[in-house]
């Protein structure tokens, strides 16, 4: 099973869309194995967005991500990184296809509701920033036999 970090960003929390978006992940059959609400600090933002800190747009990004609480979660599932990124749609809500999360709820490049890890290495690093090992609770839902074949 693969894991990914998801952040329901400040715009998602403020717009009260967290429940709807979490439901979409659950409806897809992905397991939530860690979940919490937190306030991202400037220090955490710098760690999370380390590759962007020196870029001219970074101050605005930090101001945005620290402006309000976020909901952080770890999702687990088959090909979860690819699946989630497809569910989110294009980074800009203006370019995201209808039916995707951003296509349905966003009309902005920055206020795009959700962050998702872009690869396995990023997922492992990001999960470690937001969760201690003992905060991740893997489990097998009783519906698993009805969601995927034994050999998947």
C-alpha positions in Angstrom: 0.0 0.0 0.0 1.2 3.5 -0.9 0.7 6.6 1.3 0.4 10.3 0.6 0.1 13.4 2.6 -3.0 15.5 2.1 -3.4 19.1 3.5 -6.9 20.6 3.3 -5.6 24.2 3.0 -6.9 27.3 4.8 -9.3 28.2 2.0 -10.8 24.7 2.3 -11.2 24.9 6.1 -12.6 28.5 5.9 -15.1 27.5 3.2 -16.2 24.5 5.3 -15.5 22.1 2.5 -13.3 19.7 4.6 -16.1 17.1 5.1 -17.1 17.1 1.5 -13.5 16.5 0.3 -12.8 13.9 3.0 -16.0 12.1 1.8 -14.7 12.0 -1.8 -11.5 10.3 -0.7 -13.4 7.8 1.4 -16.0 7.2 -1.4 -13.1 6.3 -3.6 -12.1 3.6 -1.1 -8.9 5.3 0.2 -8.1 4.7 3.9 -7.5 7.6 6.2 -4.7 6.4 8.5 -3.9 9.7 10.2 -5.9 12.9 10.6 -5.5 16.1 12.6 -6.2 19.9 12.5 -3.2 22.2 13.1 -2.0 25.7 12.6 1.0 25.7 10.2 3.8 27.8 11.6 6.2 29.8 9.5 8.9 27.3 10.5 6.8 24.3 9.3 5.9 26.2 6.1 9.6 26.7 5.3 10.3 23.0 5.8 7.3 21.9 3.8 8.0 24.3 0.9 11.8 24.2 1.2 12.3 24.2 -2.6 10.3 27.5 -2.9 11.7 29.5 0.0 14.1 31.6 -2.2 11.5 32.2 -4.9 9.8 35.6 -5.1 6.3 34.1 -4.6 7.2 32.4 -1.3 6.2 35.2 1.1 2.6 35.0 -0.2 2.6 31.3 -0.1 3.7 31.3 3.5 1.2 34.0 4.5 -1.6 31.9 2.9 -0.7 28.5 4.4 -0.2 30.0 7.9 -3.4 32.2 7.8 -5.8 29.6 9.2 -5.8 26.0 10.4 -5.3 23.2 8.0 -6.5 19.6 8.2 -3.6 17.2 7.6 -4.1 13.6 6.8 -2.4 10.5 5.5 -4.3 8.5 2.9 -3.3 4.9 2.1 -4.3 2.9 -1.0 -3.3 1.3 -4.2 -1.5 4.0 -6.4 -2.8 6.6 -3.9 -0.5 9.3 -5.0 -1.6 9.2 -8.7 -5.2 8.5 -7.8 -5.4 11.5 -5.4 -3.7 13.9 -7.9 -6.2 12.9 -10.6 -9.1 13.4 -8.2 -7.8 16.9 -7.4 -7.4 18.0 -11.0 -5.1 20.7 -12.4 -3.4 23.0 -9.9 -5.4 26.0 -11.0 -9.1 25.6 -10.3 -9.7 27.7 -13.5 -8.0 24.9 -15.5 -9.3 21.9 -13.6 -11.8 19.6 -15.2 -15.4 19.5 -13.9 -15.8 16.5 -11.7 -12.4 16.9 -10.1 -12.2 18.5 -6.6 -10.6 21.7 -7.8 -12.8 21.7 -10.9 -15.9 21.6 -8.7 -14.8 23.9 -5.9 -11.9 26.2 -6.9 -11.5 29.1 -9.3 -8.0 30.1 -8.3 -4.4 29.0 -8.8 -3.3 29.6 -5.1 -6.6 29.0 -3.4 -6.8 25.5 -4.7 -8.1 23.8 -1.5 -5.8 20.8 -1.2 -2.1 19.9 -1.2 -1.2 16.3 -2.1 2.3 14.8 -2.3 3.7 14.6 -5.8 5.7 11.4 -5.4 6.7 8.6 -3.0 9.8 10.5 -1.7 7.9 13.7 -1.2 5.1 11.8 0.5 7.5 10.1 3.0 9.2 13.5 3.8 5.9 15.4 4.1 4.2 12.8 6.3 7.3 13.0 8.6 6.8 16.7 8.9 3.2 16.5 10.0 2.9 13.2 11.8 4.9 11.2 14.3 5.1 7.5 13.6 2.7 6.6 16.4 0.1 9.0 15.0 -0.3 6.9 11.9 -2.9 4.1 12.5 -3.0 1.6 9.6 -6.0 -0.7 9.5 -7.9 -2.9 7.1 -11.5 -1.9 6.7 -14.0 -4.8 6.7 -15.1 -3.6 3.2 -11.7 -4.2 1.7 -12.7 -7.5 0.0 -15.5 -5.6 -1.7 -13.2 -2.8 -2.8 -10.3 -4.7 -4.5 -9.3 -8.2 -5.5 -7.0 -10.2 -3.3 -4.1 -10.0 -5.9 -4.2 -6.2 -6.1 
